[in-house]
Amino acid sequence: MNGKSRKDIQAGNTVDIVLKNDQRSGKLTRGVVKDLLTNSPTHPHGIKVRLEDGQVGRVKEIIN
């Protein structure tokens, strides 16, 4: 599932995100969502989240 819709993502989900520094390379970082930072219901580049380890990025994939 892609990470463009806020309703699909909750704290505790495991996700793959793209960090700001990795946007050009597209390198994904896997982690567990702590906070949702995007307030709008959707975002074309993915919902911005903070992982439990403090990293911030946009969700590219939600892992079931």
C-alpha positions as CSV (number, residue, x, y, z in Angstrom):
1,M,0.0,0.0,0.0
2,N,1.4,3.4,-0.9
3,G,1.7,6.2,1.8
4,K,-0.2,9.0,0.1
5,S,-3.4,8.8,2.2
6,R,-3.3,9.8,5.9
7,K,-6.2,7.4,6.9
8,D,-4.0,4.4,5.9
9,I,-1.2,5.2,8.4
10,Q,-1.3,5.0,12.2
11,A,1.3,5.1,15.0
12,G,2.8,1.7,15.3
13,N,2.7,0.8,11.6
14,T,5.9,-0.4,10.0
15,V,6.7,1.7,6.9
16,D,9.4,2.5,4.3
17,I,10.2,6.2,4.1
18,V,12.4,8.4,2.0
19,L,14.5,10.8,4.2
20,K,15.1,14.3,2.9
21,N,18.8,13.6,2.2
22,D,17.8,10.4,0.2
23,Q,15.2,12.0,-2.1
24,R,17.5,12.1,-5.1
25,S,18.7,8.5,-4.7
26,G,15.3,7.1,-3.6
27,K,16.9,5.1,-0.8
28,L,14.3,3.7,1.6
29,T,14.5,3.5,5.4
30,R,12.3,1.1,7.3
31,G,10.9,1.9,10.7
32,V,7.9,2.2,13.0
33,V,5.7,5.3,12.9
34,K,5.7,7.4,16.0
35,D,3.9,10.6,14.8
36,L,2.1,11.8,11.7
37,L,3.4,15.2,10.7
38,T,1.2,15.9,7.6
39,N,-2.2,17.3,8.5
40,S,-3.9,17.1,5.1
41,P,-5.8,13.9,4.3
42,T,-3.6,13.2,1.2
43,H,-0.2,14.3,-0.1
44,P,1.2,13.5,-3.6
45,H,4.7,12.7,-2.4
46,G,3.6,10.7,0.7
47,I,2.5,11.5,4.2
48,K,5.4,12.9,6.3
49,V,6.0,10.9,9.5
50,R,8.5,10.7,12.4
51,L,9.8,7.2,13.2
52,E,10.3,5.9,16.7
53,D,14.1,6.5,16.2
54,G,13.5,10.2,15.4
55,Q,14.0,10.1,11.7
56,V,11.6,12.1,9.6
57,G,10.5,11.3,6.0
58,R,7.7,10.7,3.6
59,V,6.0,7.3,3.5
60,K,6.5,5.4,0.3
61,E,5.2,2.0,1.3
62,I,3.2,0.6,4.2
63,I,4.4,-2.8,5.3
64,N,1.7,-5.3,6.4
